[in-house]
Every structure is written in structure tokens, then in C-alpha cells.
Amino acid sequence: MKKIVLITGATSGFGKAIALKFAENRHKLIITGRRKDRLDELQKQLEQDFKTDVLALCFDVRKSADVEKAIQSLPDEWKAIDVLVNNAGLAVGMGPVHEGVLDDWERMIDTNMKGLLYMTRFVAPLMVARKKGHIINIGSVAGKEVYPNGNVYCGSKFGVDAITKGTRIDLVSHNIKVTQVSPGAANTEFSLVRFKGDQQRADNVYKGFKPLSAEDVAEVVYYTTTLPDHVNIADLVLMPTAQASSMHFHKVQ
């Protein structure tokens, strides 16, 4: 059965791979992001390659008014959202808390936690009204274990972990599934954004082992939506085989 799937942060990394995976399986997609050029390009690719219906919405999840406007302005035929993938998120900077850059902190908290909350606040009522739906929050191993210089990013992902658990409790009586998928080391734009464009430093993160790809994560996210109605994966952590925890890797020199 065709589902309507809304994916935030769809213009790169996990979000783009997730969009491609659902489109490959002929689901209808609502893709969102801040970069209109990338959003338009992805919409064109999905429609041409997979012959599926795509609605692109350009807005910033950090702005609650924009989120509310985008969801409330959905055409009636797009309001029956079956799956919400709260993927938009980022890490910015990496340093000890006493040297923290406040703007970096604000970006991470506003995107990773508040953006996820805004999207859930305005999409979940549509699911509650239908007594049906699935919310998937993209967490991180950083939401399970804190590592040096990860302070605020880890805090934001621990927040995602707690929000996901609370959301599941709040929505269980409405027949809505709530899942958290928490990847470990994955080679996307993540480290490039964290290190503010320093490609060499970003590449060094993944030297000596094979990290997850965006496609690996997309496969797992898609899988969680294919199970019988009475089965929900509440919390799923995936890591490269060479990773044992947020800090322990087997690297070959």
C-alpha cells in the first residue's frame, strides 16, 4: 500500500537517502529542507526516476511559525501522513564546554530538539485524528553515550532519546508507532558541517575503518516501516562493525 511519507532535512545525507529508498518502493513523498535548489533537484530526480508523487516544502524546522504554516497549508490529499521521519539535525563545532561557541549551541538545540518537536506537534494531530501513523526520530549513539567535547551535541541527542520515549507514551493509546533510529559513525556531510568545511579533518574521522553510509541508515529506517501493524521497533542502534561504542573503534593503519 502506498504511504505518504514526510522527511525533514531531505536535501542531503540520511534524509536524501531515506527519500530515495521510499521513492524506490513507490511511496508518495513530502520532502522538506532549507536549500531550495537542492530540494527542487531532488524532487525532479524522484519524480523522473521512480514515477512517484512528490511535494517539496522549503522551510526551516527551527521556526515554529514556518512549520505550522507549512503543515496547515498542505493540500487535503497530502494531509494523511502515514510516516514522519524527523531527520533534520546537525553537529556544529567540537570543543570543551568552557570554550563553547554559543551560536553553535543554539543551532544544535534549535534544530535537533526544537525542530523535531515543532514537526511532531503539527503532524501528530493529523495522525491522532486518523488513529494511525508512524513517527521515526533520527537519534545518534551520541544520545546513548557522552564523549569528550561532544557536550551540547550529545545533550541534544539525549534530548531526542527522551522526547522519543515520551512521545511513544503519549501516543500509544492513539495506535501510533514511535521509533528511534540511532546511527553510529556514518560518512555523510555530518563531519564536514561539524568541522565547518574542513574537509581533511572530516575525512580523518573515517580513516582506518568502513563507516556506515547514508544508504545503510535508509535501509534500516525503511525496514522499521514494513512490519505488521502490531509490531513497533521502539529503539534501534546501528554501528559499523568496526565500532563498539561512541569512542571505541578498530582502525587499521
C-alpha positions, 0 to 999 in steps of 0.5 A: 500500500502506498504511504505518504511519507514526510522527511525533514532535512531531505536535501542531503545525507540520511534524509536524501537517502531515506527519500530515495529508498521510499521513492524506490518502493513507490511511496508518495513523498513530502520532502522538506529542507532549507536549500531550495535548489537542492530540494527542487533537484531532488524532487525532479530526480524522484519524480523522473526516476521512480514515477512517484508523487512528490511535494517539496516544502522549503522551510526551516524546522527551527521556526515554529511559525514556518512549520505550522504554516507549512503543515496547515497549508498542505493540500487535503490529499497530502494531509494523511501522513502515514510516516514522519521521519524527523531527520533534520539535525546537525553537529556544529563545532567540537570543543570543551564546554568552557570554550563553547561557541554559543551560536553553535549551541543554539543551532544544535538545540534549535534544530535537533530538539526544537525542530523535531518537536515543532514537526511532531506537534503539527503532524501528530494531530493529523495522525491522532485524528486518523488513529494511525501513523508512524513517527521515526526520530533520527537519534545518534549513539551520541544520545546513548553515550557522552564523549569528550567535547561532544557536550551540547551535541550529545545533550541534544541527542539525549534530548531526542532519546527522551522526547522519543520515549515520551512521545511513544507514551503519549501516543500509544493509546492513539495506535501510533508507532514511535521509533528511534533510529540511532546511527553510529559513525556514518560518512555523510556531510555530518563531519564536514558541517561539524568541522565547518568545511574542513574537509581533511579533518572530516575525512580523518574521522573515517580513516582506518575503518568502513563507516556506515553510509547514508544508504545503510541508515535508509535501509534500516529506517525503511525496514522499521516501516514494513512490519505488521501493524502490531509490531513497533521497533521502539529503539534501534542502534546501528554501528559499523562493525568496526565500532563498539561504542561512541569512542571505541573503534578498530582502525587499521593503519 
